[in-house]
């Protein structure tokens, strides 16, 4: 019994080590996660492009008008965003894991960040941390 009492202070000192705070968020992982949430938040506002006009622009090929070229570029960006949303989350997850985050710490970071991003991209009076172009640059090539 005396041995157990003698160990008590050592056990109490170990408790803070078990309840450590999450490590610092990795910069690249944070940006990927931020952009993931930004694209998820705004994805409901992505315009639906007219299918017939898109098909005509694709068929025109090298003879496409400037308006058709612009339409095709817009469609390419929309597809890159839609297809890249899961990739941004996968990249962020890997980055946070490599930085020493546990699954629970990463989930807590996501839960904390999502409402902040939503406020920033929906015009809540807070300037966005990253631009659309910065987020697009993180997407894999189409």
C-alpha positions in Angstrom: 0.0 0.0 0.0 2.9 2.4 0.8 4.3 1.7 -2.7 1.0 2.7 -4.3 0.9 5.9 -2.3 4.5 6.6 -3.2 3.6 6.2 -6.9 0.6 8.6 -6.6 2.7 11.8 -7.2 4.3 10.3 -10.3 1.0 9.3 -11.7 -0.4 12.8 -11.1 2.5 14.3 -12.9 1.9 12.0 -15.9 -1.7 13.0 -16.3 -0.9 16.4 -18.0 1.3 14.5 -20.5 -1.6 12.3 -21.4 -3.9 15.3 -22.0 -1.6 17.3 -24.3 -2.9 19.9 -26.5 -2.9 19.3 -30.3 0.3 20.2 -32.1 0.4 23.3 -34.2 -1.6 23.0 -37.4 0.6 22.4 -40.4 0.4 25.4 -42.8 -0.2 23.5 -46.0 -2.7 21.2 -44.3 -4.5 24.1 -42.8 -4.9 25.8 -46.2 -6.1 22.6 -47.8 -8.7 22.2 -45.0 -9.7 25.8 -45.2 -10.2 25.6 -49.0 -12.0 22.3 -48.7 -14.6 24.0 -46.4 -14.7 27.1 -48.6 -15.6 25.0 -51.7 -18.1 22.8 -49.8 -19.8 25.9 -48.4 -20.0 27.6 -51.8 -20.7 24.5 -53.9 -24.4 25.1 -53.6 -23.9 28.4 -55.4 -22.0 26.9 -58.4 -24.0 27.8 -61.5 -25.4 25.2 -63.7 -24.1 25.8 -67.2 -26.5 25.3 -70.1 -25.8 21.8 -71.5 -26.7 22.7 -75.1 -24.3 25.7 -75.1 -21.5 23.6 -73.6 -22.0 20.9 -76.2 -21.9 23.4 -79.0 -18.7 25.0 -77.6 -17.1 21.6 -77.3 -18.1 20.8 -80.9 -16.8 24.1 -82.2 -13.3 23.1 -81.1 -10.7 25.5 -82.6 -13.5 27.6 -84.1 -15.1 28.4 -80.8 -16.1 32.0 -80.2 -14.6 33.9 -77.3 -17.9 33.4 -75.4 -17.7 29.7 -76.0 -14.1 29.6 -74.9 -15.0 31.4 -71.7 -17.9 29.0 -71.1 -15.6 26.0 -71.5 -13.0 27.6 -69.1 -15.7 28.2 -66.6 -16.9 24.6 -66.9 -13.3 23.4 -66.4 -13.0 25.4 -63.2 -16.3 24.1 -61.9 -15.3 20.5 -62.6 -11.9 21.1 -61.0 -13.5 22.4 -57.8 -16.2 19.7 -57.6 -13.7 16.9 -58.3 -11.0 18.5 -56.0 -13.1 18.9 -52.9 -12.3 15.3 -51.6 -8.7 15.7 -52.6 -8.3 18.8 -50.5 -9.6 16.9 -47.4 -7.4 13.9 -48.1 -4.3 16.1 -48.4 -5.3 18.0 -45.2 -5.8 14.8 -43.3 -2.4 13.4 -44.3 -0.7 16.7 -43.4 -2.3 16.9 -40.0 -1.5 13.2 -39.3 2.1 13.7 -40.3 2.2 16.7 -38.0 1.3 14.4 -35.1 -2.5 15.0 -34.8 -4.6 12.2 -33.5 -7.9 11.5 -35.3 -9.7 13.2 -32.4 -7.5 16.3 -32.6 -8.0 16.5 -36.3 -11.8 16.2 -36.0 -11.7 18.9 -33.3 -9.7 21.1 -35.6 -12.2 20.6 -38.4 -15.1 21.3 -36.1 -13.5 24.5 -35.0 -12.5 25.7 -38.5 -15.7 25.0 -40.5 -17.9 27.8 -39.0 -15.0 30.3 -39.3 -14.6 29.5 -43.0 -18.3 29.7 -43.6 -18.5 33.1 -42.0 -15.5 34.3 -44.1 -16.7 33.0 -47.5 -20.4 34.0 -47.0 -19.5 37.6 -46.3 -19.9 37.6 -42.5 -17.8 40.8 -42.3 -14.5 38.8 -41.8 -11.9 38.9 -44.5 -11.2 35.4 -46.1 -7.9 34.0 -45.2 -7.3 32.6 -48.7 -8.4 33.7 -52.2 -10.2 31.7 -54.7 -7.1 31.6 -56.8 -5.0 30.3 -53.9 -7.5 27.5 -53.4 -7.7 26.7 -57.1 -3.9 26.4 -57.1 -4.2 23.5 -54.6 -6.4 21.4 -56.8 -5.0 18.6 -58.9 -4.6 19.3 -62.6 -7.7 18.4 -64.6 
